[in-house]
């Protein structure tokens, strides 16, 4: 079933092999000889044939950056690798090799025709990025699980499939199952699928197909929702207000604040914290909405600016074209006059006039360009403006920071004095109370002592 190692020594794809292959496949006549002498750039090669060369490993193909068609069939390749730079590849033949796993094809997003016929593959996977795939040949492999067919439903362009020679092709329901689950398939195992077969397959597997479609629709809806969320987040990032439309910032503040979490257990603090959170979130949402509005405003201003620049360039170019047209009209007339003139002094004079006209055209075109540059350089002064705004902003922030520092310092000082006063007052109160208690106890003890003495005397 698979290609075995033959008596030849396994070969590696080196530069000598590639140059020889490119030369052999190039033009053979005079143009071909010239190309061989001057050398052919690998980046200019669109098709490369490397079959029947006993190649063991794919390598050194990174230079073929514009390759469209690659033929590597009938070798002894065991692993798909070294193809990541061939992003323009449309047709790839890896049939009759010793490949066991589909891999290394992620970057080949333009691939339309893939042949892995006669290998040792047991599972169809790792083809997700090949969204343009139309033809897939996997015959004479080791695929034995019919569920592999369901994986192929994601390839909306797939029209031709070959799976004959695999264990699954021996299943009784093989053809009906594939026709039912791959409804857009046109050819199966090199035979066209007729409409009657499609109808029978759909009727036989209708319940399972309907259930699968329902799951696929749910999955698609979830993917679309996730994509919409990513796009929305990107929009928020563009406006510099991501994660400000809720409690994310507040929650992140307290996520690792162990001391703050301890304080929340004190009486009344939990309610204060909830009130603080509500007010904090309202401020964040207001900033969020303001940021989105400003982003729309910036976009409008940028669009207007781009439109004005485009119009200025267009107008400048039109003026240049008109000047060139007038010059060419006069220049052609002058050249005709020079050709018709027979007197040398007159010819020299006319040539000098033409040279003066050319210089004048140069000056006029350069003047137009300088005018355009000066118009656009008005925006170079934006650095001065931005620096001035930045300096002003820094002064404002410094004032605000100083005021905040003053406020915090005064509050901390007040709080310290208050706590000290409370502490001192409590000490004094405690001393007075202890003294009062002692006095009271002494008084009561004295009364008791006096009472006992009187009883004794009586």
C-alpha positions in Angstrom: 0.0 0.0 0.0 2.8 2.4 0.8 6.1 3.3 -0.8 9.0 1.5 0.8 12.6 2.4 1.0 14.4 1.2 -2.1 18.0 0.4 -2.7 18.9 4.0 -3.4 20.3 6.1 -0.7 17.7 8.5 0.8 18.3 12.0 -0.4 18.0 15.5 1.1 16.6 18.5 -0.8 19.7 20.6 -1.1 20.5 23.6 -3.4 22.1 21.4 -6.1 19.0 19.2 -6.4 16.8 22.3 -6.6 18.9 24.0 -9.2 19.0 20.9 -11.3 15.2 20.5 -11.0 14.6 24.1 -11.9 17.0 23.9 -14.9 15.5 20.7 -16.2 11.9 22.0 -16.0 12.8 25.4 -17.6 12.8 26.2 -21.4 15.2 24.0 -23.4 15.8 26.3 -26.4 17.9 29.4 -26.7 16.1 31.2 -23.9 16.6 28.2 -21.7 20.3 28.1 -22.3 20.5 31.8 -21.6 18.6 31.3 -18.3 21.0 28.5 -17.3 24.0 30.7 -17.9 22.6 33.7 -16.0 20.9 31.7 -13.3 17.3 31.4 -12.4 16.0 33.0 -9.2 14.1 30.6 -7.1 11.6 33.3 -6.1 10.5 33.5 -9.8 9.7 29.8 -10.1 6.0 29.1 -10.2 6.0 25.3 -10.6 8.5 22.7 -9.2 8.6 19.0 -9.9 10.5 16.8 -7.4 9.0 13.3 -7.9 10.9 10.0 -7.9 14.0 11.4 -6.3 14.1 9.2 -3.1 13.7 12.4 -1.0 13.5 11.6 2.7 13.0 15.1 4.1 11.4 18.3 2.7 13.9 21.2 3.1 15.4 24.3 1.5 12.1 25.4 -0.2 11.9 28.8 1.7 13.4 30.6 -1.4 10.4 29.6 -3.6 8.2 32.2 -2.1 6.0 32.6 -5.2 5.6 28.9 -6.0 2.1 27.8 -7.1 2.5 24.1 -7.9 4.7 21.6 -6.0 5.1 17.9 -7.0 6.7 15.7 -4.3 5.0 12.4 -5.1 6.8 9.0 -5.2 9.4 9.7 -2.6 10.0 8.4 0.9 8.9 11.5 2.9 7.8 10.7 6.4 6.8 14.1 7.7 5.2 17.2 6.2 7.5 20.1 7.0 9.4 23.0 5.5 6.4 24.4 3.5 5.5 27.3 5.8 6.9 30.0 3.4 5.0 28.7 0.3 2.0 30.7 1.1 1.0 31.1 -2.6 0.9 27.4 -3.2 -2.3 26.3 -4.9 -1.5 22.7 -5.9 0.4 20.2 -3.7 1.1 16.5 -4.5 2.5 14.4 -1.7 1.1 11.1 -2.9 3.1 7.8 -2.7 5.2 8.6 0.4 5.4 7.4 4.0 3.5 10.2 5.7 1.6 9.1 8.9 0.2 12.5 10.2 -1.3 15.5 8.4 0.6 18.5 9.7 2.7 21.5 8.6 0.1 22.9 6.2 -1.3 25.8 8.4 0.2 28.6 6.4 -0.9 27.3 3.0 -4.2 29.3 3.1 -4.4 29.4 -0.8 -4.2 25.7 -1.3 -7.0 24.3 -3.5 -5.8 20.9 -4.5 -4.1 18.5 -2.1 -3.1 14.9 -2.8 -2.0 12.6 0.0 -2.9 9.5 -1.8 -1.1 6.3 -0.8 0.5 7.2 2.5 0.0 5.9 6.1 -2.5 8.4 7.4 -5.1 7.2 9.9 -6.9 10.5 10.8 -8.1 13.5 8.8 -7.3 16.6 10.8 -5.0 19.7 10.9 -6.5 21.2 7.7 -8.5 24.0 9.3 -6.8 26.9 7.6 -7.2 25.5 4.1 -10.5 27.3 3.6 -10.1 27.3 -0.2 -9.6 23.5 -0.5 -11.5 22.1 -3.5 -9.9 18.8 -4.2 -8.7 16.3 -1.5 -7.2 13.0 -2.3 -6.7 10.6 0.6 -7.2 7.2 -1.0 -5.1 4.2 -0.1 -4.4 5.3 3.5 -5.4 3.9 6.9 -8.5 5.9 7.8 -10.9 3.6 9.6 -13.3 6.0 11.5 -16.3 7.4 9.6 -16.4 10.4 11.9 -13.5 11.7 10.0 -16.0 12.6 7.3 -17.8 15.0 9.6 -14.6 17.0 10.0 -14.6 17.7 6.3 -18.0 19.6 6.6 -16.1 22.8 7.5 -14.6 23.0 4.0 -17.3 24.8 2.1 -15.4 24.8 -1.2 -14.7 21.0 -1.2 -16.1 19.4 -4.4 -13.8 16.4 -5.0 -12.9 13.7 -2.5 -11.0 10.5 -2.8 -11.1 7.9 0.0 -11.1 4.6 -1.8 -8.6 2.0 -0.5 -9.1 3.1 3.2 -10.8 0.7 5.7 -13.9 3.1 5.8 -14.5 2.5 2.1 -15.4 -1.1 2.9 -18.3 0.0 5.2 -21.7 -0.8 3.8 -23.0 2.7 4.3 -19.8 4.4 3.0 -21.1 6.2 0.0 -24.5 7.1 1.5 -22.9 8.5 4.6 -20.4 10.7 2.7 -23.1 12.0 0.3 -25.4 12.8 3.2 -22.9 14.6 5.4 -21.0 16.3 2.5 -24.0 17.5 0.5 -22.0 19.9 -1.7 -19.6 17.2 -2.9 -19.6 16.6 -6.7 -17.1 13.8 -7.1 -16.4 10.9 -4.8 -13.6 8.5 -5.6 -13.4 10.0 -9.2 -17.0 9.4 -9.9 -19.7 12.0 -10.2 -22.4 11.8 -7.5 -25.9 11.8 -9.2 -28.9 13.7 -7.8 -30.8 10.4 -7.0 -28.0 9.2 -4.8 -27.9 12.5 -2.9 -31.7 12.4 -2.3 -31.5 8.8 -1.0 -28.5 9.7 1.3 -30.3 12.8 2.6 -33.5 10.8 3.4 -31.6 8.0 5.1 -29.6 10.3 7.4 -32.0 13.2 7.7 -32.5 13.0 11.5 -28.8 12.8 12.2 -28.0 15.6 9.7 -30.7 17.9 11.2 -29.3 17.3 14.7 -25.8 18.0 13.5 -26.8 21.2 11.7 -28.5 22.4 14.9 -25.3 21.9 16.8 -23.3 23.5 14.1 -25.6 26.5 14.1 -25.2 26.9 17.8 -21.5 26.6 17.5 -21.5 29.2 14.7 -23.7 31.5 16.7 -21.3 31.3 19.6 -18.3 31.9 17.4 -20.0 34.9 15.8 -20.8 36.2 19.3 -17.2 35.8 20.4 -16.1 37.6 17.2 -18.5 40.4 17.9 -17.2 40.7 21.4 -13.6 40.8 20.1 -14.5 43.5 17.6 -16.3 45.5 20.2 -13.3 45.3 22.6 -11.1 46.4 19.7 -13.4 49.4 19.2 -13.1 50.2 22.9 -9.3 49.9 22.7 -9.2 52.3 19.8 -11.2 54.8 22.0 -8.8 54.0 24.9 -11.7 53.1 27.2 -11.6 49.3 27.2 -13.1 47.6 30.3 -14.5 50.9 31.7 -18.2 50.1 30.9 -18.7 48.2 34.1 -17.1 47.3 37.4 -13.9 45.7 36.0 -11.6 48.5 37.2 -13.1 48.6 40.6 -13.0 44.8 41.0 -9.4 44.7 39.8 -8.6 47.3 42.5 -9.8 45.0 45.3 -8.8 41.7 43.7 -5.5 41.5 45.4 -6.2 44.0 48.2 -6.2 41.7 51.2 -6.2 44.6 53.7 -9.2 46.2 52.0 -11.0 42.9 52.1 -10.3 42.7 55.8 -11.8 46.1 56.3 -15.0 45.1 54.6 -15.8 42.9 57.6 -16.0 45.8 60.0 -19.5 47.0 60.9 -20.9 49.3 58.3 -17.9 49.1 55.9 -19.6 46.7 53.6 -22.5 49.1 52.9 -20.1 52.0 52.4 -18.1 49.9 50.0 -21.2 49.0 47.9 -22.1 52.7 47.8 -18.5 53.6 46.8 -18.6 50.9 44.1 -21.9 52.2 42.6 -20.6 55.7 42.4 -17.2 54.6 41.0 -18.8 52.5 38.3 -21.1 55.4 37.3 -18.0 57.6 36.8 -16.3 54.8 34.8 -19.3 54.4 32.5 -19.4 58.2 32.0 -15.8 58.2 31.0 -16.4 55.2 28.7 -19.3 56.9 26.9 -17.4 60.1 26.6 -14.4 58.2 25.1 -16.6 56.5 22.5 -18.1 59.9 21.5 -14.6 61.4 21.2 -13.4 58.5 19.1 -16.3 59.1 16.6 -15.3 62.8 16.6 -11.7 61.9 16.0 -12.6 59.5 13.2 -14.7 62.2 11.5 -11.9 64.8 11.8 -9.4 62.3 10.5 -11.6 61.4 7.5 -12.0 65.1 6.8 -8.3 65.7 7.0 -7.5 62.8 4.7 -10.1 64.0 2.2 -8.6 67.5 2.2 -5.1 66.2 1.7 -6.3 64.0 -1.2 -8.1 67.0 -2.8 -5.0 69.2 -2.3 -2.8 66.5 -4.0 -5.3 66.0 -6.8 -5.5 69.8 -7.5 -1.7 70.1 -7.4 -1.4 67.2 -9.9 -4.0 68.7 -12.2 -2.2 72.0 -12.3 1.0 70.2 -13.1 -0.7 68.2 -15.9 -2.1 71.4 -17.4 1.4 73.1 -17.4 3.0 70.0 -18.9 0.3 69.8 -21.6 0.8 73.5 -22.6 4.6 72.9 -22.6 4.4 69.8 -24.8 2.1 71.6 -27.3 4.6 74.4 -27.6 7.6 72.1 -27.5 6.4 69.9 -30.4 5.8 73.1 -32.4 9.3 74.3 -31.6 10.9 71.0 -32.5 9.1 71.0 -35.9 10.3 74.6 -36.5 13.9 73.6 -35.6 13.8 70.6 -38.1 12.5 72.9 -40.8 15.0 75.7 -40.1 18.2 75.7 -42.3 20.1 78.6 -40.8 22.5 77.5 -38.0 22.2 80.7 -35.9 18.5 80.5 -35.9 18.6 76.8 -34.9 20.9 77.6 -32.0 18.6 80.5 -30.9 15.5 78.2 -31.1 17.3 75.5 -29.1 18.2 78.0 -26.4 14.5 79.1 -26.3 13.5 75.4 -25.9 16.0 75.0 -23.1 14.6 78.1 -21.4 11.1 76.6 -21.7 12.3 73.4 -20.1 13.9 75.3 -17.3 10.7 77.3 -16.8 8.6 74.1 -16.8 11.0 72.6 -14.1 10.7 75.7 -12.0 6.9 75.7 -12.3 6.5 72.1 -11.4 8.9 72.5 -8.5 7.0 75.5 -7.3 3.8 73.5 -7.3 5.4 70.8 -5.3 6.9 73.2 -2.8 3.4 74.8 -2.4 2.0 71.4 -1.6 4.8 70.6 0.8 4.3 73.9 2.6 0.5 73.3 2.9 1.1 69.9 4.4 4.0 71.1 6.6 1.5 73.3 8.4 0.8 70.1 10.3 4.5 69.7 11.2 3.9 72.5 13.8 1.6 70.0 15.5 4.7 69.0 17.6 4.9 72.5 19.0 1.2 72.6 19.7 1.3 69.1 21.2 4.3 70.1 23.3 2.6 73.2 24.5 -0.6 71.3 25.3 1.5 68.7 27.0 3.3 71.2 29.1 0.0 72.9 30.0 -1.5 69.6 30.9 1.6 68.7 33.1 1.2 72.0 35.0 -2.5 71.3 35.5 -1.8 67.8 36.7 0.9 69.1 39.0 -1.6 71.5 40.5 -4.1 68.8 40.9 -1.5 66.4 42.3 -0.3 69.0 44.8 -3.9 69.8 45.8 -4.5 66.1 46.2 -1.3 65.7 48.2 -2.3 68.6 50.4 -5.8 67.2 50.8 -4.5 63.7 51.7 -1.9 65.1 54.0 -4.4 67.3 55.8 -6.9 64.4 56.1 -4.2 62.1 57.3 -3.1 64.7 59.8 -6.6 65.3 61.0 -7.2 61.6 61.2 -4.0 61.1 63.2 -4.9 63.9 65.6 -8.4 62.6 65.9 -7.2 59.1 66.7 -4.7 60.4 69.2 -7.3 62.6 70.8 -9.7 59.7 71.0 -6.9 57.5 72.4 -5.9 60.1 75.0 -9.5 60.9 75.9 -10.1 57.2 76.4 -7.0 56.9 78.7 -8.2 59.9 80.7 -11.7 58.6 80.9 -10.4 55.2 81.9 -8.3 56.7 84.6 -11.2 58.8 85.9 -13.5 55.9 85.8 -11.0 53.6 87.6 -10.5 56.4 90.2 -14.3 56.7 90.6 -14.7 53.0 90.9 -11.9 52.8 93.5 -13.5 55.7 95.4 -16.9 54.2 95.2 -15.6 50.8 96.4 -13.6 52.5 99.2 -16.7 54.4 100.2 -18.8 51.2 100.2 -16.2 49.3 102.1 -15.9 52.2 104.6 -19.7 52.1 105.2 -19.6 48.4 105.6 -16.8 48.7 108.1 -18.6 51.4 110.1 -21.8 49.3 110.1 -19.9 46.3 111.5 -18.3 48.4 114.2 -21.7 49.9 115.3 -23.3 46.4 115.5 -20.5 45.2 117.7 -20.8 48.2 120.1 -24.5 47.7 120.4 
